[in-house]
Amino acid sequence: MRVNPELRLPGSDNQETPMVRQLTTEWRKMTTQLNQLSEGQVVAVTNATTAAPTGSAVNYNLGDFILNSTPSELGTAGSKYIIHGWRCVAAGAPGTWVQCRFLTGG
């Protein structure tokens, strides 16, 4: 299911006010991101990165997940895998992170 990015406010007399224009702009941004998230597009994930956090001012909680924005197949023949992301196993800044790997069968 996709969310309609066109904001439909009641009445046409308020359509040109600065507040309505700003609401319309913000609504489009939010619905675009929500639709991309529902379709699994990594561009919509705001915490996707290329490595687990190191030295951070952010306090992470147990169970937090960071998505790998650049997955590639790694390993040797017969045991190839991708790093899907990193899971926080001990809270803190930056916390303790482990790789979440998926076997590719290669």
VENRA-V487704 format. One record per helix or strand of 2 or more residues. SS is the DSSP state (A for helix, B for strand). FROM is the first residue (numbers start at 1). LEN is the number of residues. Records with the same first field share a line. If there is no record, write none. Layout:
BEGIN
SS = FROM-LEN / FROM-LEN
END
This chain:
BEGIN
A = 18-21 / 42-3
B = 65-4 / 81-10 / 96-8
END
